[in-house]
Amino acid sequence: MNKEYEPDWDQPALHSHVPEAAPKHQMAGAKQIVTIRLDVDMLEWFKAAGPGYQTRINQVLREHMAAQRAAEPLGE
């Protein structure tokens, strides 16, 4: 980690993580560049499986999202 980096956890976020007026379901395959902080050991574990670690992380998140959506009560 950059030694000069000092986290600003107490500062208000400049941008919300939820985009305004975004469509509920975007086209599958559309990608957006983001910055995310992950635990070092978890990132190393994904990278250890070889190239494509970002795709694997995305797949795990997609599976979690699908499970959460399936668990939502009908009508929401």
C-alpha angles and dihedrals in degrees: 000000000000108000091214092055114106116184116233098206093151094054119096115254115258092210130032116235088227112074116224118247091359116159112258093234119029125196113288110249095030108129133201125194112238138169115231131174113226131179109266095233092051093049091047089051092054092045092049090067089066136246117355098050092140090054090050092050089049091051093051090050091047091052090050091049091050091050091050092048091049090052094052116106114255116267098038 
